[in-house]
């Protein structure tokens, strides 16, 4: 929204919560961060310890927090860059959503064009679509 209307809206709250939770998991649980290393600190639901108790030091907590903040900020900047680069297509998709409310792959291909790369294997969506085409063919034959 910032690129299109010049300000950040409150509609992004759920997205921010999800990206923050996902990024904390990547950094503190899955070991994706070079700064934290190949360590895993999953949330302990079965613990009798208070919920604010962590299995790492305050220094490690600061490293995790800084790493998450850095990753989210980089992703945000990249997202802004992509939206700015493709502003016309984003506006076309927004207009199309106002018209028909639900977009399908064909609608997106019409606005964005074919993907610049092709998957080596059929995607789940390709399999899903093929199933309907097979059903339509069987129905037409009967």
C-alpha positions, 0 to 999 in steps of 0.5 A: 500500500505504501507504494500505491497510496503513499502510506502504510495501512493497518491491514498488514497486521496479520501479515506482519505477525505471520512474517515475524513468527516465520522469521523467528522460526527460521532463525531460532528453530531451523538454524538458517542464521549464520549469526545464531548458527546450527542451533534450535530453540523451539518453543516448549509447550510441555515446559513447566517453566514460565513462558518468558523463560528461554533456553538461551542467554539474553545476549543470544536473545539480542542476536536472534532479535537483531537477525529477525529484524534485519531479515524482515527489513530486507524482505520489506525493502525487496518487496517495496522494490518489486512492487515499485518495478511492477506497479502497473501490474499490481494496479491491474490485479487490484482493479481485477480483484474489485471486478471479480473478487477471486482470481484464478491462474488464468487471470494472473497469466493474462495480467502478468504473462507466463512464468519466466521459468517452467517447473521440471515436474507438474505442480500440484495446481497442474495436477489439480487442473488436469484432474478436472480436464480428465473428468470433463473428457470422460463426461464428454465421451459418455 
